[in-house]
Amino acid sequence: MPRGWTKEQMADEIIGMIDQGACVNLGIGMPTLIAERMPPDKQVMIHSENGVLGVSGRPTKETVSPTLINAGKETIAVAPGASFFDSALSFGMIRGGHIDVCVLGGMEVDAQGNLANWMVPGKKITGMGGAMDLVNGAKRIIVMLTHFAKDGQCKLLPQCQLPLTGVQVVDTVVTDLGIFSPRAGRFYVEKLAPGISRSDLGIADDLLASTAAEAAHV
């Protein structure tokens, strides 16, 4: 498979998309890297739906606490001024449109902007979590995922095959091969990772479209 960005480089690309002072929710898995790599001077407030506003990466051995966790039950550090609240208030923030950006992992994204990220039929799941609220409540949805599954299948599809988390909710997709905007049945190529060409993407040509920025580098 083609080599593109590392997970850390993917996180840095997403950090560059987030405005100063934004309120950001990070999904389980790869998106948590964003908290670890967020520059302190960006002053972004990271929200976790289990009731924390002010997540600040990973704790040290000296500061780790079993009671300070994110929604994935991973231990976290918190920034000065962080606040804690119950799930009712946390989901009120989400459903009330107070989250500027949500970065989620994904299993599939299709060219209509649909997202599947919560279950595979026949496999055990622990619950849907907050993703279905987040994709409808946050102002911007960014999906962070590897471009290909372990079996070599591209995760960017004409139509999702797995049960949907949300319909036409995805604004931007960041994979290890590039950055894409799914809309109106096509994936608009915003940026490709160094050394990656369209032929590496595993996406049919009629599903790809150029943005002005991408066309300038072709």
PyMOL commands that set and color helices and strands:
alter all, ss='L'
color gray80, all
select helices_A, chain A and resi 7-15+30-37+40-42+87-95+131-137+198-200+205-207+212-215
alter helices_A, ss='H'
color red, helices_A
select strands_A, chain A and resi 23-26+45-48+52-55+78-84+101-104+108-110+115-116+140-144+156-157+172-174+178-183+186-192+208-210
alter strands_A, ss='S'
color yellow, strands_A
deselect
rebuild
show_as cartoon
